[in-house]
């Protein structure tokens, strides 16, 4: 497809990386020449220096021949105006805009007939939703849900005292007395698709799939704390904290926000009367101690600096806070973060980009397209959900008799209310929801693509 990306910031560059890998014809528009030079060096894409909201700039970018425009500049107003102008020049164009301001978001929803938007994305709100989900269902570093909640892929870390340590995958189920499947392992920053003789080591991050009841049993066997979160300390008072505090208050969770800027504190106090907003430096040990950090069930670090979030999370871990969630904006920090006890890690940029890529794939292949696409293992592995139908190849044949592409694993098959692993005896039938894991991102557009 012909895609125009407006804005070469964090999200724009992440999108360019993913979409060029998938073979799309990209044009990137930005006002900064140096940024565009970097994009030209990294990606197979055309670049254009200019204001993307200008009609002339869009015409020069080939808007009349484009299939999709993605506006992810740093200004909501520019993104909205760009999409409106672009749609006026090409009525068949799909448009996606990043809209971060809550007031604009509500306005766009109320005036959908005026704003020609196919999709709006809000990285901060999406991040808050992901964090809320982790806090509501503690015990795992991450949870991705498939088949309308009947199947999940969760992330766990192998600790020094874990029963998982020095255990081969062959022995896991018998040793723990519950049924689950290890889909991927992240070791020293590298994703591995493990075989049965693979032995887990301390520090490994493993991605496990199982029906919900089996996951609950697994947590109990591993001795992982799963008590309900009653109170949470949010470090940093940015947009994510604003959204998250509102979500958690609705869930009955007491929220304290620690923010250094007095003006922002006053603003948050007015917007979030149900939350406790404290002015203070969240990097200062005495401030954290005075706030009783050891008494909180959860600590969420949401400042604008990855390094600051890491330090605060490490201190929270040393204080024995049961659940810790760390916001990381830069993917290059993942290798460092992986070696630390930072709890669950969330990236607004990746959450937003993945949502847009999922829409692009659905556009490209309407029939039989993936229902959902989740990236796991620091973006190195994809878990893709498909719905099998009457046209699906190799229905009714046991998986052991089929030849799958290398680096492809059928993680689960959900039939009605029953979910099973992709074992050798499993078959795919019309109506099944099938979750497939692959290390080759973007390679699976339809369910039939899994077969060699």
Secondary structure as GFF3:
##gff-version 3
##sequence-region A 1 452
A	DSSP	beta_strand	2	6	.	.	.	ID=ss1
A	DSSP	alpha_helix	10	21	.	.	.	ID=ss2
A	DSSP	beta_strand	25	30	.	.	.	ID=ss3
A	DSSP	alpha_helix	33	42	.	.	.	ID=ss4
A	DSSP	beta_strand	46	49	.	.	.	ID=ss5
A	DSSP	alpha_helix	55	60	.	.	.	ID=ss6
A	DSSP	three_ten_helix	63	65	.	.	.	ID=ss7
A	DSSP	beta_strand	68	71	.	.	.	ID=ss8
A	DSSP	alpha_helix	76	89	.	.	.	ID=ss9
A	DSSP	beta_strand	94	98	.	.	.	ID=ss10
A	DSSP	alpha_helix	102	110	.	.	.	ID=ss11
A	DSSP	beta_strand	119	121	.	.	.	ID=ss12
A	DSSP	alpha_helix	123	136	.	.	.	ID=ss13
A	DSSP	beta_strand	142	146	.	.	.	ID=ss14
A	DSSP	three_ten_helix	147	149	.	.	.	ID=ss15
A	DSSP	beta_strand	151	157	.	.	.	ID=ss16
A	DSSP	alpha_helix	169	176	.	.	.	ID=ss17
A	DSSP	beta_strand	181	187	.	.	.	ID=ss18
A	DSSP	beta_strand	190	192	.	.	.	ID=ss19
A	DSSP	beta_strand	205	210	.	.	.	ID=ss20
A	DSSP	alpha_helix	212	222	.	.	.	ID=ss21
A	DSSP	beta_strand	231	235	.	.	.	ID=ss22
A	DSSP	alpha_helix	239	250	.	.	.	ID=ss23
A	DSSP	beta_strand	254	259	.	.	.	ID=ss24
A	DSSP	alpha_helix	262	271	.	.	.	ID=ss25
A	DSSP	beta_strand	276	279	.	.	.	ID=ss26
A	DSSP	alpha_helix	285	290	.	.	.	ID=ss27
A	DSSP	three_ten_helix	293	295	.	.	.	ID=ss28
A	DSSP	beta_strand	298	301	.	.	.	ID=ss29
A	DSSP	alpha_helix	306	318	.	.	.	ID=ss30
A	DSSP	beta_strand	323	327	.	.	.	ID=ss31
A	DSSP	three_ten_helix	331	333	.	.	.	ID=ss32
A	DSSP	alpha_helix	334	337	.	.	.	ID=ss33
A	DSSP	beta_strand	344	346	.	.	.	ID=ss34
A	DSSP	alpha_helix	348	364	.	.	.	ID=ss35
A	DSSP	beta_strand	372	376	.	.	.	ID=ss36
A	DSSP	beta_strand	381	387	.	.	.	ID=ss37
A	DSSP	three_ten_helix	399	401	.	.	.	ID=ss38
A	DSSP	beta_strand	408	415	.	.	.	ID=ss39
A	DSSP	beta_strand	418	421	.	.	.	ID=ss40
A	DSSP	beta_strand	433	438	.	.	.	ID=ss41
A	DSSP	three_ten_helix	447	450	.	.	.	ID=ss42
###
